[in-house]
């Protein structure tokens, strides 16, 4: 179903971090941007459809108050209604750039005042919701930034308290103007999921209890949550009620990335067992429950996979990064 395309070379390998790949497709220019983290820097690459790398840029973590260079924990493009920003998180703070990484428009330093001497301070988990960008932190709080239509006048508008352990990932879905709709989910190291309604004031709608296993990656699709766990399971919940729809023993090792192709309801899961699986999600017209069908499995041999993303909204191609792998692997069904 999928075949290997020409890979994209990296200057160094991807760090062994979950969700360590971000993809931004620019159909107008027939380009795809890729972002990968390694140590104190992030690599940004642009590639044409045939995989020829056209441009590379390296971004470094802002030092902040520390002596040693901070490690970057995630890079992610946030698509807002009126602009696209590139967000970097690190052990010192949160950096926001114009989409090509050319200009830093905002820097937020993390306050380590609450941390004990043995606690690591970091930010991780990035998502856009409306004109807000939400970023998770080591303390379990989620920082909500209000983004203007242009310029650097970004404001920290709210801090959401729902988690007691570090946030791992955040997923959002367009609410399409409906009231009381669950359009954001946050996950943490204990496996707890918090479901929110975004807006001028974010509201916590429900908590879905964890079971002591981290939930490194979450996605939202048509009001359903897809959550990938450290035991290799993918669980699908109803966002508004927390009802469990489906439990899939998807992988033999910890899941490191989930992604969604919303146009067609395809879910991608990648794990440390070297496999990437693609699942087709649908809602039963009779029961309204989410149903799952396995579509494809791809093995990336001898590789600790750490990032995987669809490269287009229809889910016809995807890319994979791995620790100690100095390239981005690409697969296509065309």
C-alpha positions in Angstrom: 0.0 0.0 0.0 2.8 2.4 0.9 6.3 2.4 -0.7 9.5 4.0 0.4 10.3 7.4 -1.2 13.6 9.3 -1.4 14.6 10.1 2.2 15.7 13.6 3.3 19.2 13.9 4.9 19.7 15.4 8.3 22.8 17.1 9.7 22.5 14.9 12.8 20.1 12.3 14.1 16.8 13.0 15.8 16.9 13.1 19.6 15.2 10.2 21.4 12.1 12.2 22.3 8.5 11.5 21.7 6.7 13.4 18.9 10.1 14.4 17.5 8.9 15.4 14.1 6.7 18.3 12.9 5.4 18.7 9.4 4.0 21.8 7.7 2.6 21.4 4.1 2.6 24.5 1.9 0.4 23.4 -1.1 0.6 26.8 -2.8 4.4 26.5 -3.1 4.4 22.7 -3.5 6.7 22.5 -0.5 6.8 20.6 2.8 8.6 21.8 5.9 10.0 19.3 8.4 11.2 20.1 11.9 13.4 17.8 14.0 15.0 18.3 17.5 18.5 17.2 18.5 20.1 18.5 21.7 20.2 22.3 21.9 19.2 22.8 18.3 16.3 22.2 15.9 16.7 21.5 12.2 14.2 22.9 9.8 14.2 21.5 6.3 12.1 22.3 3.2 11.6 19.7 0.5 9.9 19.4 -2.9 7.6 16.4 -3.5 10.3 14.3 -5.0 12.3 14.7 -1.7 15.0 17.1 -2.9 16.0 19.2 0.1 15.8 22.9 -0.9 16.7 24.7 2.3 17.9 24.1 5.8 17.9 26.2 8.8 19.2 25.5 12.3 17.6 27.1 15.4 19.2 27.1 18.8 17.5 27.2 22.2 17.7 30.6 23.9 20.1 30.4 26.9 17.9 32.1 29.5 19.5 32.4 32.9 21.4 29.1 32.8 25.1 28.4 32.2 24.9 25.4 30.0 23.0 25.4 26.7 19.4 24.1 27.3 18.0 21.1 25.5 15.1 21.6 23.1 12.2 19.3 23.9 9.9 19.9 20.9 9.4 21.8 17.7 5.9 22.3 16.3 4.2 24.5 13.7 1.0 26.1 15.0 -1.5 27.0 12.2 -3.7 29.8 13.4 -6.6 31.4 11.5 -4.4 34.3 10.4 -0.8 33.3 10.6 1.5 30.3 11.2 4.1 30.3 14.0 6.9 27.9 14.7 7.2 27.1 18.5 10.2 25.6 20.2 10.1 24.4 23.8 13.2 23.7 26.0 14.4 23.4 29.5 14.6 27.2 29.8 11.5 28.5 28.0 9.3 28.8 25.0 10.4 30.4 21.7 8.0 31.5 18.9 9.2 32.3 15.4 7.7 33.2 12.1 6.9 30.1 10.2 10.3 29.9 8.4 12.3 30.4 11.6 13.8 33.6 10.3 12.5 35.9 13.1 11.9 35.2 16.7 8.7 37.1 17.7 8.3 36.0 21.4 10.3 34.4 24.2 8.8 33.2 27.5 11.2 32.1 30.2 10.1 29.3 32.5 9.8 30.1 36.2 11.6 27.4 38.2 10.6 28.9 41.5 8.2 26.0 42.4 10.6 23.2 41.4 12.6 21.2 43.9 16.3 20.9 43.3 15.9 17.4 41.8 13.1 18.4 39.4 13.7 19.0 35.8 12.1 22.2 34.5 10.9 22.1 30.9 8.0 22.8 28.5 6.5 20.1 26.2 3.3 19.7 24.3 2.3 22.4 21.8 -1.0 23.1 20.0 -3.0 25.9 18.5 -6.6 26.5 19.3 -8.3 29.4 17.6 -6.1 32.4 18.1 -4.4 30.8 21.2 -1.3 28.7 21.4 -1.2 26.3 24.4 2.0 24.8 25.8 2.4 22.2 28.5 5.0 22.4 31.3 6.9 20.2 33.8 4.6 21.3 36.6 1.4 20.1 34.9 0.2 23.6 34.1 -0.7 24.5 30.5 0.2 28.0 29.4 -2.2 29.8 27.1 -0.8 32.5 24.9 -3.1 35.0 23.0 -1.6 35.5 19.5 -2.4 38.8 17.6 -3.0 38.8 13.9 0.5 40.1 13.3 3.5 41.4 15.3 5.1 40.3 18.5 2.5 41.5 21.1 1.9 38.0 22.4 0.3 37.8 25.8 0.2 34.9 28.4 -3.5 35.1 29.0 -4.1 32.1 31.2 -2.6 29.1 33.1 -4.7 25.9 33.1 -4.4 23.7 36.2 -5.6 20.2 35.5 -2.5 17.9 35.9 -0.3 17.0 38.8 2.5 15.5 36.7 4.3 16.9 33.6 2.3 17.4 30.5 3.3 15.2 27.6 1.2 16.3 24.7 -1.8 18.6 23.6 -4.2 18.1 20.8 -6.9 20.4 19.5 -9.7 20.3 17.0 -11.7 23.1 15.3 -14.9 23.6 17.3 -16.8 25.0 14.3 -18.7 27.5 16.4 -20.5 24.9 18.6 -21.1 25.8 22.2 -19.9 23.4 25.1 -17.9 21.4 22.7 -14.7 19.6 23.8 -12.0 20.9 21.4 -8.8 20.4 23.3 -7.2 17.5 25.2 -4.1 17.5 27.4 -2.1 14.4 28.5 0.5 13.8 31.2 3.1 11.3 32.5 0.5 9.5 34.6 -1.8 8.8 31.7 -4.4 11.3 32.9 -6.3 13.1 30.1 -8.0 16.5 30.7 -10.6 17.6 28.2 -11.2 21.3 27.7 -13.4 23.8 25.9 -11.3 26.6 24.5 -12.3 30.2 24.3 -11.6 33.5 25.9 -11.6 31.4 29.1 -10.8 27.8 28.9 -13.0 25.4 30.8 -12.2 21.9 32.1 -15.0 19.6 31.0 -13.9 16.2 32.1 -10.9 14.1 33.3 -10.2 10.7 32.0 -8.2 8.8 34.7 -4.8 7.4 33.8 -3.5 4.0 35.0 0.0 4.9 35.9 1.4 4.6 32.4 2.5 7.7 30.5 0.4 8.9 27.6 3.1 10.4 25.3 0.8 11.4 22.4 -2.9 12.4 21.8 -5.1 13.4 18.9 -8.7 14.6 18.5 -11.0 13.5 15.7 -14.7 14.4 15.4 -15.1 14.6 19.1 -13.2 11.4 19.9 -9.8 11.2 21.6 -7.1 8.9 20.4 -4.5 8.4 23.1 -1.3 6.4 22.8 0.3 4.9 25.9 3.7 3.7 27.2 2.4 0.1 27.1 1.8 0.1 23.4 -2.0 0.5 23.6 -4.1 3.0 21.7 -7.4 3.9 23.4 -10.2 5.8 21.8 -12.5 7.8 24.1 -15.6 10.1 23.6 -14.2 13.5 24.4 -17.3 14.9 26.0 -18.0 12.0 28.4 -14.8 10.1 28.7 -16.5 6.9 27.6 -14.0 4.3 26.3 -14.9 3.2 22.7 -12.0 1.0 21.6 -8.8 -0.4 23.1 -6.2 -1.6 20.7 -3.1 -3.5 21.6 -1.4 -1.7 18.7 2.3 -2.1 19.6 4.7 -4.2 21.6 6.6 -1.2 23.0 5.9 2.3 24.1 4.1 4.6 21.6 6.1 7.6 20.7 3.8 9.4 18.2 0.2 9.6 16.9 -1.0 11.7 14.0 -4.3 12.2 12.2 -5.3 12.8 8.6 -8.6 14.5 9.5 -10.0 14.6 5.9 -10.2 10.8 5.8 -10.1 9.8 9.5 -6.8 8.0 9.3 -4.8 7.6 12.5 -1.0 6.9 12.4 0.7 5.3 15.4 4.4 4.8 15.8 6.3 3.1 18.6 9.6 1.9 19.9 8.9 -1.6 18.5 10.1 -0.2 15.1 6.5 -0.3 13.6 4.3 2.4 12.2 0.7 1.5 11.8 -2.2 3.2 10.0 -5.8 2.8 11.2 -9.0 3.9 9.6 -11.5 5.5 12.1 -15.2 5.8 11.4 -18.3 6.4 13.5 -21.1 3.7 13.4 -24.3 5.4 12.1 -26.3 3.1 14.5 -24.5 3.4 17.8 -22.4 6.5 17.2 -19.4 4.6 18.5 -16.0 4.9 16.9 -14.9 1.9 14.9 -11.3 1.0 13.9 -9.9 -0.9 10.9 -6.2 -1.6 10.4 -5.0 -0.4 7.0 -1.2 -0.7 6.9 1.9 -1.6 8.9 5.4 -0.5 8.1 8.6 -1.8 9.9 11.6 0.5 10.2 14.2 -2.1 11.1 16.9 -1.5 13.7 15.5 1.9 14.5 14.2 3.5 17.7 11.4 5.5 16.1 10.8 8.8 17.8 8.6 10.8 15.4 6.1 10.1 12.7 3.6 12.4 10.9 1.4 12.4 7.9 2.7 14.8 5.1 -0.7 15.7 3.7 -4.3 16.0 5.0 -5.5 12.9 3.0 -3.0 10.6 4.7 -1.5 9.4 1.4 2.1 9.9 2.6 4.0 10.0 6.0 7.4 10.6 7.4 9.4 9.0 10.2 12.4 10.0 12.3 14.5 7.7 14.5 17.2 8.0 17.1 20.7 7.7 15.5 19.2 7.9 12.0 20.6 10.9 10.0 17.6 11.1 7.6 13.9 11.5 7.5 12.3 8.5 6.0 9.3 9.1 3.7 6.6 6.7 2.6 3.9 7.3 0.0 0.9 5.4 -1.4 1.1 7.2 -4.8 
